[in-house]
Every structure is written in structure tokens, then in C-alpha cells.
Amino acid sequence: MHKYVMFGPQGSGKGTQSQLLCQTYDFVHISIGDIFRWHVAQHTKLAAKIRRITAEGRLVPDEIVEEVVRKRLEEHDWNYGFVLDGFPRTRPQAEYLFENWNLDRVIYLDIPDHIVFERVMHRAQTGEGQGFTKRADDNPEALRVRLQEYHAKTQPLLDLYEKKGVLLTIDATRGIEEIFQEICCRLGLPARTPVIPNPT
């Protein structure tokens, strides 16, 4: 059983690399953003609650995100393993995950802020961006604020993963396939030729 977390800033390619791992090795891709978007499309009670929270400018509380993750993981539809994408985002979420599931590795896609800017702004200008809530991705100042918040929350997570000996840091400035091959090699997965999806 393989249990991984894919971790990195917006524009780092974590969605693409998660999909690649899952398509190539028959893991299950568990994207928290996708789950939330499904709830929005289905007009569920959870979606209404989250909309109220985000409309007030607040972050979705850890307990709500943890409940969504717990229900998804308890479906046990992952015969070979899973890749968590978009969770955890805070240290309490990470501690919850470690308390309830034995993670093998956290794959951290490391990328400088200036490259994040280039990728996100390009994506916004070409209409490729997407998100659970409307984002000001084409607003450089808003992106700077989000990156500052991301780094403030990220460091405690990196410290925790390092302490537990599960952190795998990958240089995410390179091409999709090169990054993927390094991830597979360092995870000790058998060499296979991936089907490269469109970047996300």
C-alpha cells in the first residue's frame, strides 16, 4: 500500500504530478479541491456552509476539511494506494492525518516565488486557471499576499514532515516528465513510461 501527500504552492504542478502517479501506478487521486467542487455542483449542504464561510473572508475550518478527508479515505477504494492533493494545509490538519493514517512520503514540489508568478499569471491570462472559489489570480498583489500566507503556513508543515522523516523535496522548476521520473526513482517505484497530461 502506497500512501502519499503531494505538496507545493499554486502553479507547482502538484495536480499534474498527482495525476501522473495515479494513472501510472493505479493509485487513487484524492483532490480536496475536486471534492469541494463536486459539492458545489451538487448544491449540497456542505457547499452552502463553505460558501457562507468563504463569503465572510474566512478559511474553511480544519474540522470541516478533516471530515471531508476522513469520509473519502474511509471509502477504501484504493487497492494499491492514494495520493492526497490539497491536504493537509495546516499543521493541525497534518497532525490529524498522521494520527489516523500511516503516510509513506510527503512529496514537496519546491519552486521559487518568481516562477509561481510566471506560471499563475500565464494561466490566468490564457483562461486555464480554476479554483473552488473565485480567485484574483490575475492580480499580482493578491497573489503576493497568498504566497506570503502560504509560506507562513508551510514552514511548520515542512518542519513536522522533516521531523517525522517523510519529507521528499523535489525541484519543480524542470519539465513534467523529468520531475515525475525523479519522484518515482526516489519513491522506489518501478520504472514505467508515463502518459503526460496537459499541465495544471
Residue pairs with C-beta under 8 A, 6 or more apart in sequence:
1 78
1 80
1 81
2 25
2 27
2 80
2 81
2 82
2 104
2 187
2 189
3 81
3 82
3 101
3 102
3 103
3 104
4 21
4 27
4 81
4 82
4 83
4 84
4 103
4 104
4 105
4 106
4 107
4 187
5 83
5 84
5 87
5 88
5 97
5 103
5 105
5 106
5 107
6 14
6 17
6 18
6 21
6 83
6 84
6 85
6 107
6 109
7 14
7 106
7 107
7 108
7 109
7 157
8 14
8 108
8 109
8 110
8 111
8 172
9 109
9 111
9 113
9 116
9 147
9 150
9 154
10 116
10 120
10 146
10 150
11 111
11 115
11 116
11 119
11 120
11 123
12 109
12 110
12 111
12 116
12 172
13 109
13 172
13 176
13 179
13 199
13 200
14 85
14 86
14 109
15 31
15 85
15 200
16 176
16 197
16 199
16 200
17 107
17 109
17 176
17 179
17 180
17 183
18 29
18 31
18 83
18 85
19 29
19 197
19 200
20 176
20 180
20 194
20 195
20 196
20 197
21 27
21 29
21 83
21 180
21 183
21 184
22 28
22 29
22 83
23 194
23 195
23 197
24 184
24 192
24 194
24 195
25 80
25 81
25 189
25 192
26 79
26 80
27 78
27 80
27 81
27 82
27 83
28 77
28 78
28 81
28 82
28 83
29 82
29 83
29 85
30 69
30 72
30 73
30 82
30 83
30 84
30 85
30 87
31 85
31 86
32 65
32 68
32 69
32 84
32 85
32 86
32 87
33 85
33 86
33 131
33 132
35 68
35 72
36 47
36 50
36 68
36 132
37 132
39 46
39 47
39 50
40 47
40 51
40 132
46 64
46 68
49 64
50 60
50 64
50 132
53 59
53 60
53 61
54 60
54 133
62 90
62 92
62 93
62 96
65 87
65 89
65 93
66 93
66 96
69 84
69 87
69 97
70 100
73 82
73 101
81 104
84 97
87 93
87 97
88 94
88 96
88 97
88 157
89 153
90 153
90 157
91 153
91 156
91 157
91 160
94 157
94 160
94 161
95 160
97 103
98 164
103 166
104 166
104 187
105 166
105 167
105 168
105 187
106 161
106 166
106 167
106 168
107 168
107 170
107 183
107 187
108 158
108 161
108 167
108 168
108 169
108 170
109 170
109 172
109 179
110 169
110 170
110 171
110 172
111 172
111 173
112 173
113 147
115 173
116 143
116 147
117 140
117 143
120 129
120 137
120 143
121 137
121 138
121 140
121 143
123 129
123 137
124 137
124 138
125 138
128 200
129 135
129 137
131 137
135 142
136 142
136 143
137 143
158 167
161 167
168 183
168 186
168 187
170 179
170 182
170 183
170 186
171 179
171 182
172 179
176 196
176 199
177 194
177 196
180 194
184 190
184 191
184 192
185 191
